[in-house]
């Protein structure tokens, strides 16, 4: 697979998992009163809807024909103020992104660019936590044991989404071109849900996609932390001083 196709697979995986190993063993007995998968799913959706601030780290690897591309991301999000800051390493380049409402400021190679995200649903259904809710809604959910994320005890939910429903949902939100040339062959998600708060602490995703007829295997690990903690997201003055503009929101994956 050529690098360009690998890049397309990375972007597609970002769109599907965010806005995307084996299951850990149980760390304790579940007992007769453990919630069912449906009950826990409802509790998780309710807990996520109340979140105003959080942090996210992501590691993504896309492999095909002996080639691998990796992406890492660290982000801070303030849903109430509609602001975000992301530090991304993608395709061998580091970039810093700020989002203020529906305007994105991207710094790469020492230059600032701006982009209008008003049609991207960046603070709606395409936002990171909202995407996790949609993943839960899109497929079969089952309880797959217990585990830990850091020192937090979790219950693991396995989600096997309907891939056609996922693709249709993304295209409805972000346009038909969002996954143009991409077929999602298989997708499995494992969501570690904190036992005390019902908040998602980690998501592990395995996806098999074909991009323009070529197969790509993708693994994604997203770790959510610092729910409700203060975040300082200040847009640098240089970002707003007549930066150059880039095209439509499909060109730059803004939030993962």
C-alpha positions as CSV (number, residue, x, y, z in Angstrom):
1,X,0.0,0.0,0.0
2,X,1.4,3.4,-0.9
3,X,1.9,6.0,1.8
4,X,-1.0,8.1,0.4
5,X,-3.4,5.2,1.0
6,X,-2.0,4.6,4.4
7,X,-2.6,8.3,5.2
8,X,-6.2,7.9,4.0
9,X,-6.6,4.9,6.3
10,X,-5.3,7.0,9.3
11,X,-7.8,9.8,8.5
12,X,-10.6,7.2,8.1
13,X,-9.8,5.6,11.4
14,X,-9.8,9.0,13.1
15,X,-13.3,9.7,11.7
16,X,-14.7,6.4,12.8
17,X,-13.2,6.0,16.2
18,X,-13.3,9.5,17.5
19,X,-15.4,12.1,16.0
20,X,-11.1,5.2,17.2
21,X,-4.8,-6.6,22.5
22,X,-6.5,-8.8,24.2
23,X,-9.1,-8.2,26.9
24,X,-7.8,-7.9,30.4
25,X,-8.9,-10.6,32.8
26,X,-11.4,-10.0,35.6
27,X,-9.9,-8.4,38.7
28,X,-12.8,-9.5,40.9
29,X,-16.1,-11.4,41.1
30,X,-19.0,-9.7,39.4
31,X,-21.7,-11.0,41.7
32,X,-25.4,-11.4,41.1
33,X,-26.2,-7.7,41.2
34,X,-23.7,-6.6,38.6
35,X,-25.5,-4.4,35.9
36,X,-26.3,-5.9,32.6
37,X,-24.7,-4.7,29.4
38,X,-27.8,-2.7,28.5
39,X,-28.0,-1.1,32.0
40,X,-24.3,-0.2,32.0
41,X,-24.5,1.2,28.5
42,X,-27.3,3.5,29.6
43,X,-25.3,4.6,32.6
44,X,-22.2,5.3,30.5
45,X,-24.2,7.4,28.0
46,X,-25.7,9.4,30.8
47,X,-22.4,10.0,32.5
48,X,-20.6,11.1,29.3
49,X,-23.4,13.6,28.5
50,X,-22.6,15.5,31.8
51,X,-18.9,15.9,31.2
52,X,-17.7,19.5,30.6
53,X,-13.9,19.1,30.6
54,X,-11.5,16.2,30.1
55,X,-8.1,15.2,28.6
56,X,-7.4,12.6,26.0
57,X,-4.3,10.7,24.8
58,X,-4.4,8.6,21.6
59,X,-2.0,6.1,20.0
60,X,-2.9,4.9,16.5
61,X,-1.0,2.4,14.2
62,X,-2.1,1.6,10.7
63,X,-0.3,-1.2,8.9
64,X,-0.5,-2.6,5.3
65,X,1.9,-4.5,3.1
66,X,4.7,-4.3,5.6
67,X,4.3,-0.5,6.0
68,X,3.2,1.2,9.2
69,X,2.1,4.7,10.0
70,X,1.7,5.9,13.6
71,X,-0.1,8.9,15.1
72,X,0.0,10.1,18.7
73,X,-2.2,12.8,20.1
74,X,-2.6,14.6,23.4
75,X,-5.6,16.8,23.9
76,X,-7.5,19.0,26.4
77,X,-11.2,19.7,25.9
78,X,-13.6,22.2,27.4
79,X,-17.0,21.4,26.0
80,X,-18.8,24.2,27.9
81,X,-16.5,26.9,26.5
82,X,-16.1,25.0,23.2
83,X,-12.4,25.1,23.3
84,X,-9.7,22.5,22.7
85,X,-5.9,22.1,22.4
86,X,-4.3,19.2,20.7
87,X,-0.7,18.2,20.2
88,X,-0.4,15.8,17.3
89,X,2.4,13.8,15.8
90,X,1.3,12.5,12.4
91,X,3.1,11.4,9.2
92,X,6.4,12.3,10.9
93,X,5.4,15.9,11.6
94,X,4.4,17.6,14.9
95,X,1.6,20.1,14.9
96,X,-0.4,22.0,17.5
97,X,-4.1,22.7,17.0
98,X,-6.4,25.0,18.9
99,X,-10.2,25.0,18.4
100,X,-12.3,28.0,19.5
101,X,-16.0,27.4,18.7
102,X,-16.0,26.4,15.1
103,X,-12.6,27.9,14.2
104,X,-9.5,25.8,14.1
105,X,-6.0,27.2,14.4
106,X,-3.2,24.9,13.2
107,X,0.5,25.5,13.7
108,X,2.8,23.3,11.5
109,X,6.4,24.1,10.4
110,X,6.3,27.3,12.3
111,X,3.3,28.7,10.5
112,X,-0.3,29.2,11.5
113,X,-3.3,28.3,9.4
114,X,-7.0,28.7,10.2
115,X,-10.0,26.6,9.1
116,X,-13.7,26.9,9.4
117,X,-15.3,23.8,11.1
118,X,-18.9,25.1,11.2
119,X,-20.1,22.1,9.1
120,X,-18.0,19.4,10.9
121,X,-20.1,18.9,14.0
122,X,-17.0,19.5,16.0
123,X,-18.9,20.2,19.3
124,X,-21.8,18.0,18.4
125,X,-21.9,14.4,17.2
126,X,-18.3,14.4,15.9
127,X,-16.8,15.4,19.3
128,X,-14.7,12.6,20.9
129,X,-17.0,11.6,23.8
130,X,-20.1,11.9,21.5
131,X,-18.5,9.5,19.1
132,X,-18.1,6.9,21.9
133,X,-21.8,7.2,22.6
134,X,-22.5,6.6,18.9
135,X,-20.3,3.5,18.9
136,X,-22.2,2.1,21.9
137,X,-25.5,2.8,20.0
138,X,-24.3,1.3,16.8
139,X,-23.8,-2.4,17.7
140,X,-24.0,-5.3,20.1
141,X,-22.7,-4.6,23.6
142,X,-21.6,-7.2,26.0
143,X,-19.7,-7.3,29.4
144,X,-16.3,-8.8,28.8
145,X,-14.9,-9.0,32.3
146,X,-13.0,-6.4,34.4
147,X,-9.7,-4.6,34.4
148,X,-7.9,-1.5,35.5
149,X,-6.7,1.7,33.9
150,X,-4.0,3.1,36.1
151,X,-5.4,2.6,39.6
152,X,-9.0,2.8,38.4
153,X,-11.1,-0.4,38.6
154,X,-13.1,-0.8,35.4
155,X,-15.7,-3.0,33.7
156,X,-14.9,-3.8,30.1
157,X,-17.6,-3.5,27.5
158,X,-17.1,-5.2,24.2
159,X,-18.8,-3.4,21.3
160,X,-19.3,-5.1,17.9
161,X,-20.8,-2.3,15.7
162,X,-22.6,-2.7,12.5
163,X,-20.0,-1.4,10.1
164,X,-22.5,-0.2,7.5
165,X,-24.4,1.7,10.1
166,X,-21.2,3.3,11.3
167,X,-20.2,4.4,7.8
168,X,-23.7,5.7,7.0
169,X,-23.7,7.7,10.3
170,X,-20.3,9.3,9.6
171,X,-21.2,10.1,6.0
172,X,-24.5,11.7,7.2
173,X,-22.6,13.9,9.6
174,X,-19.5,14.8,7.6
175,X,-20.6,14.3,4.0
176,X,-20.3,11.4,1.5
177,X,-16.6,12.1,0.9
178,X,-15.7,11.5,4.6
179,X,-15.0,7.8,3.9
180,X,-14.8,7.9,0.1
181,X,-13.0,4.8,-1.1
182,X,-13.0,3.2,2.3
183,X,-14.8,0.0,3.3
184,X,-14.9,-1.0,7.0
185,X,-14.6,-4.8,6.9
186,X,-14.6,-5.4,10.6
187,X,-14.5,-3.3,13.8
188,X,-14.3,-4.3,17.5
189,X,-14.2,-1.9,20.4
190,X,-13.3,-2.5,24.1
191,X,-14.4,0.3,26.5
192,X,-13.0,0.3,30.0
193,X,-15.7,2.0,32.1
194,X,-14.8,3.2,35.7
195,X,-16.8,1.2,38.2
196,X,-17.4,4.2,40.5
197,X,-18.3,6.9,37.9
198,X,-19.5,5.0,34.8
199,X,-17.1,7.2,32.8
200,X,-15.1,5.8,29.9
201,X,-11.4,5.6,30.9
202,X,-10.0,3.8,27.9
203,X,-11.1,2.6,24.5
204,X,-9.2,0.0,22.5
205,X,-10.3,-0.5,18.9
206,X,-9.2,-2.9,16.2
207,X,-10.4,-2.2,12.6
208,X,-9.9,-3.9,9.3
209,X,-10.5,-1.6,6.3
210,X,-10.0,-1.6,2.6
211,X,-8.8,1.7,1.2
212,X,-9.2,1.9,-2.6
213,X,-9.1,-1.9,-2.7
214,X,-6.1,-2.4,-0.4
215,X,-6.4,-3.8,3.1
216,X,-5.2,-1.9,6.2
217,X,-5.2,-3.1,9.8
218,X,-5.6,-0.4,12.4
219,X,-5.2,-0.4,16.2
220,X,-6.2,2.6,18.3
221,X,-5.9,3.2,22.1
222,X,-7.6,6.2,23.6
223,X,-7.2,7.1,27.3
224,X,-9.6,9.6,28.9
225,X,-8.6,11.4,32.1
226,X,-9.0,14.4,34.4
227,X,-12.8,14.5,33.9
228,X,-14.1,17.8,35.3
229,X,-10.7,19.2,36.1
230,X,-9.8,22.8,35.1
231,X,-8.1,23.2,31.7
232,X,-6.3,26.3,30.5
233,X,-6.8,26.7,26.8
234,X,-5.5,30.1,25.7
235,X,-5.4,30.8,21.9
236,X,-1.9,32.3,21.1
237,X,-2.0,35.8,19.7
238,X,0.1,34.6,16.7
239,X,-2.7,32.2,15.8
240,X,-5.2,34.9,15.2
241,X,-3.0,37.4,13.5
242,X,-4.0,36.9,9.8
243,X,-3.0,33.2,9.4
244,X,-3.4,31.6,6.0
245,X,-6.5,29.6,5.4
246,X,-6.9,25.9,4.5
247,X,-9.8,24.2,2.8
248,X,-12.8,22.3,4.0
249,X,-13.0,20.5,7.3
250,X,-12.4,17.1,5.6
251,X,-8.7,18.0,5.0
252,X,-7.6,18.2,8.6
253,X,-8.8,15.7,11.3
254,X,-9.6,18.3,14.0
255,X,-10.7,16.2,16.9
256,X,-9.9,12.6,17.6
